[in-house]
């Protein structure tokens, strides 16, 4: 069992595979993983994750904006 409490993205509702999950650690850092490969975990600061989420919402990673 994982030592973190993983939360699935609300965009993944109804899907059982390829879900993004996030967990907060006791050190304040965030962990992200894809449910299909739960042993692979990316660890980032809360600020970096916030910047990523803001960029995604703003369309910064849409190929059409490149």
PDB file of N, CA, C, O and CB in Angstrom:
ATOM      1  N   UNK A   1       0.839  -1.184   0.000  1.00  0.00           N
ATOM      2  CA  UNK A   1       0.000   0.000   0.000  1.00  0.00           C
ATOM      3  C   UNK A   1       0.883   1.246   0.000  1.00  0.00           C
ATOM      4  O   UNK A   1       1.941   1.269   0.629  1.00  0.00           O
ATOM      5  CB  UNK A   1      -0.954  -0.001   1.219  1.00  0.00           C
ATOM      6  N   UNK A   2       0.441   2.270  -0.705  1.00  0.00           N
ATOM      7  CA  UNK A   2       1.182   3.513  -0.808  1.00  0.00           C
ATOM      8  C   UNK A   2       1.126   4.282   0.511  1.00  0.00           C
ATOM      9  O   UNK A   2       0.143   4.199   1.247  1.00  0.00           O
ATOM     10  CB  UNK A   2       0.632   4.370  -1.952  1.00  0.00           C
ATOM     11  N   UNK A   3       2.181   5.023   0.798  1.00  0.00           N
ATOM     12  CA  UNK A   3       2.180   5.833   2.020  1.00  0.00           C
ATOM     13  C   UNK A   3       1.501   7.179   1.789  1.00  0.00           C
ATOM     14  O   UNK A   3       1.365   7.972   2.720  1.00  0.00           O
ATOM     15  CB  UNK A   3       3.614   6.049   2.518  1.00  0.00           C
ATOM     16  N   UNK A   4       1.077   7.438   0.563  1.00  0.00           N
ATOM     17  CA  UNK A   4       0.398   8.686   0.234  1.00  0.00           C
ATOM     18  C   UNK A   4      -1.077   8.440  -0.049  1.00  0.00           C
ATOM     19  O   UNK A   4      -1.473   7.342  -0.442  1.00  0.00           O
ATOM     20  CB  UNK A   4       1.063   9.358  -0.971  1.00  0.00           C
ATOM     21  N   UNK A   5      -1.882   9.474   0.155  1.00  0.00           N
ATOM     22  CA  UNK A   5      -3.296   9.408  -0.198  1.00  0.00           C
ATOM     23  C   UNK A   5      -3.440  10.034  -1.585  1.00  0.00           C
ATOM     24  O   UNK A   5      -3.410  11.255  -1.737  1.00  0.00           O
ATOM     25  CB  UNK A   5      -4.202  10.146   0.873  1.00  0.00           C
ATOM     26  N   UNK A   6      -3.596   9.179  -2.587  1.00  0.00           N
ATOM     27  CA  UNK A   6      -3.652   9.619  -3.974  1.00  0.00           C
ATOM     28  C   UNK A   6      -5.051  10.082  -4.339  1.00  0.00           C
ATOM     29  O   UNK A   6      -6.044   9.456  -3.969  1.00  0.00           O
ATOM     30  CB  UNK A   6      -3.208   8.500  -4.908  1.00  0.00           C
ATOM     31  N   UNK A   7      -5.117  11.203  -5.081  1.00  0.00           N
ATOM     32  CA  UNK A   7      -6.394  11.735  -5.560  1.00  0.00           C
ATOM     33  C   UNK A   7      -6.383  11.721  -7.077  1.00  0.00           C
ATOM     34  O   UNK A   7      -5.418  12.158  -7.704  1.00  0.00           O
ATOM     35  CB  UNK A   7      -6.652  13.176  -5.020  1.00  0.00           C
ATOM     36  N   UNK A   8      -7.453  11.220  -7.661  1.00  0.00           N
ATOM     37  CA  UNK A   8      -7.561  11.136  -9.114  1.00  0.00           C
ATOM     38  C   UNK A   8      -8.082  12.457  -9.676  1.00  0.00           C
ATOM     39  O   UNK A   8      -8.915  13.118  -9.056  1.00  0.00           O
ATOM     40  CB  UNK A   8      -8.487   9.967  -9.528  1.00  0.00           C
ATOM     41  N   UNK A   9      -7.595  12.828 -10.831  1.00  0.00           N
ATOM     42  CA  UNK A   9      -8.061  14.034 -11.504  1.00  0.00           C
ATOM     43  C   UNK A   9      -9.555  13.956 -11.767  1.00  0.00           C
ATOM     44  O   UNK A   9     -10.077  12.899 -12.120  1.00  0.00           O
ATOM     45  CB  UNK A   9      -7.302  14.247 -12.815  1.00  0.00           C
ATOM     46  N   UNK A  10     -10.241  15.080 -11.593  1.00  0.00           N
ATOM     47  CA  UNK A  10     -11.685  15.106 -11.875  1.00  0.00           C
ATOM     48  C   UNK A  10     -11.964  14.869 -13.354  1.00  0.00           C
ATOM     49  O   UNK A  10     -13.069  14.458 -13.709  1.00  0.00           O
ATOM     50  CB  UNK A  10     -12.293  16.447 -11.438  1.00  0.00           C
ATOM     51  N   UNK A  11     -10.993  15.118 -14.220  1.00  0.00           N
ATOM     52  CA  UNK A  11     -11.165  14.856 -15.646  1.00  0.00           C
ATOM     53  C   UNK A  11     -11.105  13.365 -15.952  1.00  0.00           C
ATOM     54  O   UNK A  11     -11.433  12.953 -17.065  1.00  0.00           O
ATOM     55  CB  UNK A  11     -10.103  15.594 -16.450  1.00  0.00           C
ATOM     56  N   UNK A  12     -10.698  12.559 -14.998  1.00  0.00           N
ATOM     57  CA  UNK A  12     -10.588  11.114 -15.189  1.00  0.00           C
ATOM     58  C   UNK A  12     -11.834  10.361 -14.743  1.00  0.00           C
ATOM     59  O   UNK A  12     -11.883   9.135 -14.847  1.00  0.00           O
ATOM     60  CB  UNK A  12      -9.392  10.591 -14.442  1.00  0.00           C
ATOM     61  N   UNK A  13     -12.833  11.071 -14.251  1.00  0.00           N
ATOM     62  CA  UNK A  13     -14.048  10.410 -13.757  1.00  0.00           C
ATOM     63  C   UNK A  13     -14.646   9.514 -14.835  1.00  0.00           C
ATOM     64  O   UNK A  13     -14.793   9.920 -15.987  1.00  0.00           O
ATOM     65  CB  UNK A  13     -15.089  11.455 -13.298  1.00  0.00           C
ATOM     66  N   UNK A  14     -14.986   8.297 -14.446  1.00  0.00           N
ATOM     67  CA  UNK A  14     -15.590   7.351 -15.371  1.00  0.00           C
ATOM     68  C   UNK A  14     -14.580   6.524 -16.138  1.00  0.00           C
ATOM     69  O   UNK A  14     -14.952   5.556 -16.801  1.00  0.00           O
ATOM     70  CB  UNK A  14     -16.457   8.074 -16.330  1.00  0.00           C
ATOM     71  N   UNK A  15     -13.306   6.888 -16.062  1.00  0.00           N
ATOM     72  CA  UNK A  15     -12.257   6.138 -16.755  1.00  0.00           C
ATOM     73  C   UNK A  15     -11.426   5.412 -15.708  1.00  0.00           C
ATOM     74  O   UNK A  15     -11.120   5.961 -14.649  1.00  0.00           O
ATOM     75  CB  UNK A  15     -11.361   7.081 -17.635  1.00  0.00           C
ATOM     76  N   UNK A  16     -11.068   4.184 -16.012  1.00  0.00           N
ATOM     77  CA  UNK A  16     -10.299   3.418 -15.033  1.00  0.00           C
ATOM     78  C   UNK A  16      -8.822   3.348 -15.381  1.00  0.00           C
ATOM     79  O   UNK A  16      -8.014   2.974 -14.531  1.00  0.00           O
ATOM     80  CB  UNK A  16     -10.856   2.022 -14.917  1.00  0.00           C
ATOM     81  N   UNK A  17      -8.445   3.700 -16.612  1.00  0.00           N
ATOM     82  CA  UNK A  17      -7.045   3.654 -17.013  1.00  0.00           C
ATOM     83  C   UNK A  17      -6.567   5.034 -17.423  1.00  0.00           C
ATOM     84  O   UNK A  17      -7.369   5.902 -17.766  1.00  0.00           O
ATOM     85  CB  UNK A  17      -6.841   2.659 -18.156  1.00  0.00           C
ATOM     86  N   UNK A  18      -5.272   5.231 -17.388  1.00  0.00           N
ATOM     87  CA  UNK A  18      -4.647   6.484 -17.818  1.00  0.00           C
ATOM     88  C   UNK A  18      -5.158   7.692 -17.042  1.00  0.00           C
ATOM     89  O   UNK A  18      -5.440   8.736 -17.630  1.00  0.00           O
ATOM     90  CB  UNK A  18      -4.884   6.698 -19.296  1.00  0.00           C
ATOM     91  N   UNK A  19      -5.277   7.555 -15.750  1.00  0.00           N
ATOM     92  CA  UNK A  19      -5.720   8.657 -14.895  1.00  0.00           C
ATOM     93  C   UNK A  19      -4.505   9.329 -14.259  1.00  0.00           C
ATOM     94  O   UNK A  19      -3.536   8.660 -13.898  1.00  0.00           O
ATOM     95  CB  UNK A  19      -6.702   8.150 -13.802  1.00  0.00           C
ATOM     96  N   UNK A  20      -4.561  10.626 -14.126  1.00  0.00           N
ATOM     97  CA  UNK A  20      -3.525  11.351 -13.406  1.00  0.00           C
ATOM     98  C   UNK A  20      -3.936  11.401 -11.942  1.00  0.00           C
ATOM     99  O   UNK A  20      -5.077  11.732 -11.618  1.00  0.00           O
ATOM    100  CB  UNK A  20      -3.312  12.791 -13.992  1.00  0.00           C
ATOM    101  N   UNK A  21      -2.999  11.071 -11.061  1.00  0.00           N
ATOM    102  CA  UNK A  21      -3.253  11.092  -9.625  1.00  0.00           C
ATOM    103  C   UNK A  21      -2.213  11.981  -8.952  1.00  0.00           C
ATOM    104  O   UNK A  21      -1.057  12.025  -9.372  1.00  0.00           O
ATOM    105  CB  UNK A  21      -3.223   9.653  -9.030  1.00  0.00           C
ATOM    106  N   UNK A  22      -2.630  12.687  -7.910  1.00  0.00           N
ATOM    107  CA  UNK A  22      -1.750  13.596  -7.182  1.00  0.00           C
ATOM    108  C   UNK A  22      -1.864  13.297  -5.692  1.00  0.00           C
ATOM    109  O   UNK A  22      -2.942  12.976  -5.191  1.00  0.00           O
ATOM    110  CB  UNK A  22      -2.104  15.086  -7.480  1.00  0.00           C
ATOM    111  N   UNK A  23      -0.741  13.407  -4.996  1.00  0.00           N
ATOM    112  CA  UNK A  23      -0.731  13.229  -3.538  1.00  0.00           C
ATOM    113  C   UNK A  23       0.182  14.281  -2.925  1.00  0.00           C
ATOM    114  O   UNK A  23       1.210  14.638  -3.502  1.00  0.00           O
ATOM    115  CB  UNK A  23      -0.262  11.787  -3.143  1.00  0.00           C
ATOM    116  N   UNK A  24      -0.196  14.769  -1.761  1.00  0.00           N
ATOM    117  CA  UNK A  24       0.633  15.714  -1.007  1.00  0.00           C
ATOM    118  C   UNK A  24       1.427  14.932   0.030  1.00  0.00           C
ATOM    119  O   UNK A  24       0.887  14.070   0.723  1.00  0.00           O
ATOM    120  CB  UNK A  24      -0.239  16.827  -0.326  1.00  0.00           C
ATOM    121  N   UNK A  25       2.701  15.241   0.127  1.00  0.00           N
ATOM    122  CA  UNK A  25       3.540  14.580   1.119  1.00  0.00           C
ATOM    123  C   UNK A  25       3.648  15.413   2.378  1.00  0.00           C
ATOM    124  O   UNK A  25       3.287  16.590   2.372  1.00  0.00           O
ATOM    125  CB  UNK A  25       4.925  14.306   0.552  1.00  0.00           C
ATOM    126  N   UNK A  26       4.135  14.830   3.453  1.00  0.00           N
ATOM    127  CA  UNK A  26       4.284  15.555   4.715  1.00  0.00           C
ATOM    128  C   UNK A  26       5.305  16.692   4.614  1.00  0.00           C
ATOM    129  O   UNK A  26       5.325  17.590   5.456  1.00  0.00           O
ATOM    130  CB  UNK A  26       4.694  14.593   5.820  1.00  0.00           C
ATOM    131  N   UNK A  27       6.152  16.647   3.581  1.00  0.00           N
ATOM    132  CA  UNK A  27       7.159  17.680   3.375  1.00  0.00           C
ATOM    133  C   UNK A  27       6.628  18.860   2.557  1.00  0.00           C
ATOM    134  O   UNK A  27       7.369  19.804   2.282  1.00  0.00           O
ATOM    135  CB  UNK A  27       8.368  17.086   2.688  1.00  0.00           C
ATOM    136  N   UNK A  28       5.342  18.813   2.165  1.00  0.00           N
ATOM    137  CA  UNK A  28       4.733  19.884   1.383  1.00  0.00           C
ATOM    138  C   UNK A  28       4.899  19.726  -0.109  1.00  0.00           C
ATOM    139  O   UNK A  28       4.303  20.474  -0.883  1.00  0.00           O
ATOM    140  CB  UNK A  28       5.300  21.184   1.793  1.00  0.00           C
ATOM    141  N   UNK A  29       5.704  18.759  -0.527  1.00  0.00           N
ATOM    142  CA  UNK A  29       5.893  18.523  -1.958  1.00  0.00           C
ATOM    143  C   UNK A  29       4.741  17.678  -2.491  1.00  0.00           C
ATOM    144  O   UNK A  29       4.060  16.990  -1.730  1.00  0.00           O
ATOM    145  CB  UNK A  29       7.253  17.827  -2.232  1.00  0.00           C
ATOM    146  N   UNK A  30       4.533  17.737  -3.785  1.00  0.00           N
ATOM    147  CA  UNK A  30       3.459  16.994  -4.431  1.00  0.00           C
ATOM    148  C   UNK A  30       4.048  15.855  -5.245  1.00  0.00           C
ATOM    149  O   UNK A  30       5.141  15.962  -5.801  1.00  0.00           O
ATOM    150  CB  UNK A  30       2.606  17.917  -5.326  1.00  0.00           C
ATOM    151  N   UNK A  31       3.307  14.779  -5.298  1.00  0.00           N
ATOM    152  CA  UNK A  31       3.688  13.631  -6.105  1.00  0.00           C
ATOM    153  C   UNK A  31       2.613  13.437  -7.163  1.00  0.00           C
ATOM    154  O   UNK A  31       1.423  13.576  -6.881  1.00  0.00           O
ATOM    155  CB  UNK A  31       3.869  12.344  -5.228  1.00  0.00           C
ATOM    156  N   UNK A  32       3.033  13.115  -8.383  1.00  0.00           N
ATOM    157  CA  UNK A  32       2.101  12.841  -9.472  1.00  0.00           C
ATOM    158  C   UNK A  32       2.464  11.495 -10.084  1.00  0.00           C
ATOM    159  O   UNK A  32       3.632  11.109 -10.138  1.00  0.00           O
ATOM    160  CB  UNK A  32       2.131  13.976 -10.548  1.00  0.00           C
ATOM    161  N   UNK A  33       1.435  10.795 -10.542  1.00  0.00           N
ATOM    162  CA  UNK A  33       1.666   9.524 -11.217  1.00  0.00           C
ATOM    163  C   UNK A  33       0.509   9.262 -12.169  1.00  0.00           C
ATOM    164  O   UNK A  33      -0.550   9.883 -12.073  1.00  0.00           O
ATOM    165  CB  UNK A  33       1.821   8.361 -10.194  1.00  0.00           C
ATOM    166  N   UNK A  34       0.729   8.346 -13.075  1.00  0.00           N
ATOM    167  CA  UNK A  34      -0.337   7.871 -13.943  1.00  0.00           C
ATOM    168  C   UNK A  34      -0.789   6.535 -13.371  1.00  0.00           C
ATOM    169  O   UNK A  34       0.037   5.702 -12.999  1.00  0.00           O
ATOM    170  CB  UNK A  34       0.135   7.740 -15.449  1.00  0.00           C
ATOM    171  N   UNK A  35      -2.088   6.333 -13.301  1.00  0.00           N
ATOM    172  CA  UNK A  35      -2.607   5.125 -12.656  1.00  0.00           C
ATOM    173  C   UNK A  35      -2.151   3.847 -13.342  1.00  0.00           C
ATOM    174  O   UNK A  35      -2.071   2.802 -12.697  1.00  0.00           O
ATOM    175  CB  UNK A  35      -4.113   5.166 -12.625  1.00  0.00           C
ATOM    176  N   UNK A  36      -1.850   3.905 -14.635  1.00  0.00           N
ATOM    177  CA  UNK A  36      -1.401   2.709 -15.353  1.00  0.00           C
ATOM    178  C   UNK A  36       0.012   2.295 -14.932  1.00  0.00           C
ATOM    179  O   UNK A  36       0.386   1.134 -15.098  1.00  0.00           O
ATOM    180  CB  UNK A  36      -1.443   2.956 -16.865  1.00  0.00           C
ATOM    181  N   UNK A  37       0.805   3.235 -14.386  1.00  0.00           N
ATOM    182  CA  UNK A  37       2.159   2.944 -13.923  1.00  0.00           C
ATOM    183  C   UNK A  37       2.371   3.570 -12.544  1.00  0.00           C
ATOM    184  O   UNK A  37       3.141   4.521 -12.411  1.00  0.00           O
ATOM    185  CB  UNK A  37       3.215   3.472 -14.935  1.00  0.00           C
ATOM    186  N   UNK A  38       1.700   3.050 -11.523  1.00  0.00           N
ATOM    187  CA  UNK A  38       1.745   3.676 -10.198  1.00  0.00           C
ATOM    188  C   UNK A  38       3.111   3.671  -9.524  1.00  0.00           C
ATOM    189  O   UNK A  38       3.323   4.426  -8.576  1.00  0.00           O
ATOM    190  CB  UNK A  38       0.781   2.997  -9.310  1.00  0.00           C
ATOM    191  N   UNK A  39       4.037   2.846  -9.985  1.00  0.00           N
ATOM    192  CA  UNK A  39       5.356   2.812  -9.372  1.00  0.00           C
ATOM    193  C   UNK A  39       6.247   3.966  -9.861  1.00  0.00           C
ATOM    194  O   UNK A  39       7.282   4.245  -9.256  1.00  0.00           O
ATOM    195  CB  UNK A  39       6.027   1.474  -9.665  1.00  0.00           C
ATOM    196  N   UNK A  40       5.850   4.634 -10.948  1.00  0.00           N
ATOM    197  CA  UNK A  40       6.602   5.773 -11.469  1.00  0.00           C
ATOM    198  C   UNK A  40       5.974   7.048 -10.932  1.00  0.00           C
ATOM    199  O   UNK A  40       4.838   7.383 -11.270  1.00  0.00           O
ATOM    200  CB  UNK A  40       6.626   5.774 -13.032  1.00  0.00           C
ATOM    201  N   UNK A  41       6.721   7.757 -10.092  1.00  0.00           N
ATOM    202  CA  UNK A  41       6.190   8.943  -9.406  1.00  0.00           C
ATOM    203  C   UNK A  41       7.089  10.144  -9.691  1.00  0.00           C
ATOM    204  O   UNK A  41       8.313  10.056  -9.591  1.00  0.00           O
ATOM    205  CB  UNK A  41       6.080   8.696  -7.870  1.00  0.00           C
ATOM    206  N   UNK A  42       6.465  11.261 -10.047  1.00  0.00           N
ATOM    207  CA  UNK A  42       7.166  12.522 -10.259  1.00  0.00           C
ATOM    208  C   UNK A  42       6.933  13.385  -9.028  1.00  0.00           C
ATOM    209  O   UNK A  42       5.789  13.597  -8.625  1.00  0.00           O
ATOM    210  CB  UNK A  42       6.681  13.245 -11.568  1.00  0.00           C
ATOM    211  N   UNK A  43       8.004  13.880  -8.436  1.00  0.00           N
ATOM    212  CA  UNK A  43       7.895  14.715  -7.231  1.00  0.00           C
ATOM    213  C   UNK A  43       8.228  16.159  -7.591  1.00  0.00           C
ATOM    214  O   UNK A  43       9.266  16.429  -8.196  1.00  0.00           O
ATOM    215  CB  UNK A  43       8.842  14.199  -6.100  1.00  0.00           C
ATOM    216  N   UNK A  44       7.351  17.083  -7.220  1.00  0.00           N
ATOM    217  CA  UNK A  44       7.541  18.500  -7.530  1.00  0.00           C
ATOM    218  C   UNK A  44       7.120  19.357  -6.340  1.00  0.00           C
ATOM    219  O   UNK A  44       6.439  18.882  -5.431  1.00  0.00           O
ATOM    220  CB  UNK A  44       6.739  18.896  -8.792  1.00  0.00           C
ATOM    221  N   UNK A  45       7.530  20.620  -6.355  1.00  0.00           N
ATOM    222  CA  UNK A  45       7.065  21.535  -5.319  1.00  0.00           C
ATOM    223  C   UNK A  45       5.618  21.906  -5.607  1.00  0.00           C
ATOM    224  O   UNK A  45       5.150  21.790  -6.740  1.00  0.00           O
ATOM    225  CB  UNK A  45       7.962  22.806  -5.245  1.00  0.00           C
ATOM    226  N   UNK A  46       4.922  22.348  -4.583  1.00  0.00           N
ATOM    227  CA  UNK A  46       3.532  22.769  -4.757  1.00  0.00           C
ATOM    228  C   UNK A  46       3.453  23.932  -5.746  1.00  0.00           C
ATOM    229  O   UNK A  46       2.523  23.998  -6.551  1.00  0.00           O
ATOM    230  CB  UNK A  46       2.910  23.174  -3.398  1.00  0.00           C
ATOM    231  N   UNK A  47       4.414  24.839  -5.692  1.00  0.00           N
ATOM    232  CA  UNK A  47       4.436  25.979  -6.607  1.00  0.00           C
ATOM    233  C   UNK A  47       4.612  25.561  -8.056  1.00  0.00           C
ATOM    234  O   UNK A  47       3.947  26.091  -8.947  1.00  0.00           O
ATOM    235  CB  UNK A  47       5.539  26.929  -6.221  1.00  0.00           C
ATOM    236  N   UNK A  48       5.513  24.603  -8.293  1.00  0.00           N
ATOM    237  CA  UNK A  48       5.742  24.123  -9.655  1.00  0.00           C
ATOM    238  C   UNK A  48       4.502  23.433 -10.210  1.00  0.00           C
ATOM    239  O   UNK A  48       4.161  23.606 -11.380  1.00  0.00           O
ATOM    240  CB  UNK A  48       6.935  23.165  -9.690  1.00  0.00           C
ATOM    241  N   UNK A  49       3.831  22.653  -9.372  1.00  0.00           N
ATOM    242  CA  UNK A  49       2.600  21.995  -9.823  1.00  0.00           C
ATOM    243  C   UNK A  49       1.534  23.040 -10.135  1.00  0.00           C
ATOM    244  O   UNK A  49       0.804  22.905 -11.117  1.00  0.00           O
ATOM    245  CB  UNK A  49       2.082  21.000  -8.752  1.00  0.00           C
ATOM    246  N   UNK A  50       1.439  24.067  -9.320  1.00  0.00           N
ATOM    247  CA  UNK A  50       0.479  25.139  -9.568  1.00  0.00           C
ATOM    248  C   UNK A  50       0.742  25.835 -10.896  1.00  0.00           C
ATOM    249  O   UNK A  50      -0.192  26.129 -11.642  1.00  0.00           O
ATOM    250  CB  UNK A  50       0.521  26.152  -8.438  1.00  0.00           C
ATOM    251  N   UNK A  51       2.013  26.100 -11.191  1.00  0.00           N
ATOM    252  CA  UNK A  51       2.381  26.726 -12.462  1.00  0.00           C
ATOM    253  C   UNK A  51       2.015  25.823 -13.644  1.00  0.00           C
ATOM    254  O   UNK A  51       1.523  26.296 -14.668  1.00  0.00           O
ATOM    255  CB  UNK A  51       3.887  27.046 -12.485  1.00  0.00           C
ATOM    256  N   UNK A  52       2.260  24.531 -13.488  1.00  0.00           N
ATOM    257  CA  UNK A  52       1.898  23.582 -14.546  1.00  0.00           C
ATOM    258  C   UNK A  52       0.395  23.592 -14.795  1.00  0.00           C
ATOM    259  O   UNK A  52      -0.045  23.659 -15.942  1.00  0.00           O
ATOM    260  CB  UNK A  52       2.361  22.164 -14.179  1.00  0.00           C
ATOM    261  N   UNK A  53      -0.379  23.525 -13.745  1.00  0.00           N
ATOM    262  CA  UNK A  53      -1.844  23.520 -13.879  1.00  0.00           C
ATOM    263  C   UNK A  53      -2.325  24.815 -14.531  1.00  0.00           C
ATOM    264  O   UNK A  53      -3.184  24.784 -15.412  1.00  0.00           O
ATOM    265  CB  UNK A  53      -2.518  23.336 -12.497  1.00  0.00           C
ATOM    266  N   UNK A  54      -1.778  25.951 -14.102  1.00  0.00           N
ATOM    267  CA  UNK A  54      -2.173  27.230 -14.718  1.00  0.00           C
ATOM    268  C   UNK A  54      -1.818  27.261 -16.198  1.00  0.00           C
ATOM    269  O   UNK A  54      -2.601  27.756 -17.009  1.00  0.00           O
ATOM    270  CB  UNK A  54      -1.498  28.406 -13.997  1.00  0.00           C
ATOM    271  N   UNK A  55      -0.663  26.746 -16.556  1.00  0.00           N
ATOM    272  CA  UNK A  55      -0.252  26.700 -17.961  1.00  0.00           C
ATOM    273  C   UNK A  55      -1.152  25.817 -18.794  1.00  0.00           C
ATOM    274  O   UNK A  55      -1.520  26.174 -19.913  1.00  0.00           O
ATOM    275  CB  UNK A  55       1.169  26.215 -18.073  1.00  0.00           C
ATOM    276  N   UNK A  56      -1.511  24.659 -18.251  1.00  0.00           N
ATOM    277  CA  UNK A  56      -2.410  23.751 -18.968  1.00  0.00           C
ATOM    278  C   UNK A  56      -3.768  24.419 -19.187  1.00  0.00           C
ATOM    279  O   UNK A  56      -4.320  24.374 -20.287  1.00  0.00           O
ATOM    280  CB  UNK A  56      -2.581  22.423 -18.188  1.00  0.00           C
ATOM    281  N   UNK A  57      -4.296  25.036 -18.138  1.00  0.00           N
ATOM    282  CA  UNK A  57      -5.601  25.704 -18.252  1.00  0.00           C
ATOM    283  C   UNK A  57      -5.563  26.866 -19.242  1.00  0.00           C
ATOM    284  O   UNK A  57      -6.561  27.155 -19.902  1.00  0.00           O
ATOM    285  CB  UNK A  57      -6.056  26.210 -16.883  1.00  0.00           C
ATOM    286  N   UNK A  58      -4.422  27.527 -19.344  1.00  0.00           N
ATOM    287  CA  UNK A  58      -4.283  28.665 -20.253  1.00  0.00           C
ATOM    288  C   UNK A  58      -3.999  28.232 -21.692  1.00  0.00           C
ATOM    289  O   UNK A  58      -3.972  29.068 -22.595  1.00  0.00           O
ATOM    290  CB  UNK A  58      -3.173  29.579 -19.767  1.00  0.00           C
ATOM    291  N   UNK A  59      -3.787  26.930 -21.909  1.00  0.00           N
ATOM    292  CA  UNK A  59      -3.531  26.428 -23.256  1.00  0.00           C
ATOM    293  C   UNK A  59      -2.080  26.511 -23.685  1.00  0.00           C
ATOM    294  O   UNK A  59      -1.784  26.357 -24.869  1.00  0.00           O
ATOM    295  CB  UNK A  59      -4.360  27.173 -24.227  1.00  0.00           C
ATOM    296  N   UNK A  60      -1.168  26.748 -22.756  1.00  0.00           N
ATOM    297  CA  UNK A  60       0.240  26.905 -23.087  1.00  0.00           C
ATOM    298  C   UNK A  60       0.866  25.654 -23.703  1.00  0.00           C
ATOM    299  O   UNK A  60       1.910  25.748 -24.348  1.00  0.00           O
ATOM    300  CB  UNK A  60       1.000  27.286 -21.859  1.00  0.00           C
ATOM    301  N   UNK A  61       0.261  24.509 -23.520  1.00  0.00           N
ATOM    302  CA  UNK A  61       0.836  23.268 -24.037  1.00  0.00           C
ATOM    303  C   UNK A  61       0.059  22.723 -25.233  1.00  0.00           C
ATOM    304  O   UNK A  61       0.313  21.607 -25.686  1.00  0.00           O
ATOM    305  CB  UNK A  61       0.882  22.224 -22.939  1.00  0.00           C
ATOM    306  N   UNK A  62      -0.877  23.502 -25.737  1.00  0.00           N
ATOM    307  CA  UNK A  62      -1.616  23.111 -26.927  1.00  0.00           C
ATOM    308  C   UNK A  62      -0.723  23.343 -28.144  1.00  0.00           C
ATOM    309  O   UNK A  62      -0.221  24.452 -28.328  1.00  0.00           O
ATOM    310  CB  UNK A  62      -2.957  23.908 -27.048  1.00  0.00           C
ATOM    311  N   UNK A  63      -0.514  22.325 -28.977  1.00  0.00           N
ATOM    312  CA  UNK A  63       0.369  22.491 -30.136  1.00  0.00           C
ATOM    313  C   UNK A  63      -0.008  23.681 -31.019  1.00  0.00           C
ATOM    314  O   UNK A  63       0.869  24.296 -31.624  1.00  0.00           O
ATOM    315  CB  UNK A  63       0.358  21.234 -30.966  1.00  0.00           C
ATOM    316  N   UNK A  64      -1.283  24.010 -31.103  1.00  0.00           N
ATOM    317  CA  UNK A  64      -1.710  25.134 -31.933  1.00  0.00           C
ATOM    318  C   UNK A  64      -1.155  26.464 -31.430  1.00  0.00           C
ATOM    319  O   UNK A  64      -1.038  27.416 -32.202  1.00  0.00           O
ATOM    320  CB  UNK A  64      -3.225  25.197 -31.981  1.00  0.00           C
ATOM    321  N   UNK A  65      -0.808  26.538 -30.132  1.00  0.00           N
ATOM    322  CA  UNK A  65      -0.290  27.794 -29.573  1.00  0.00           C
ATOM    323  C   UNK A  65       1.220  27.928 -29.765  1.00  0.00           C
ATOM    324  O   UNK A  65       1.788  28.976 -29.459  1.00  0.00           O
ATOM    325  CB  UNK A  65      -0.628  27.886 -28.089  1.00  0.00           C
ATOM    326  N   UNK A  66       1.873  26.884 -30.264  1.00  0.00           N
ATOM    327  CA  UNK A  66       3.320  26.938 -30.452  1.00  0.00           C
ATOM    328  C   UNK A  66       3.602  27.689 -31.705  1.00  0.00           C
ATOM    329  O   UNK A  66       4.763  27.864 -32.073  1.00  0.00           O
ATOM    330  CB  UNK A  66       3.946  25.536 -30.505  1.00  0.00           C
TER     331      UNK A  66
END
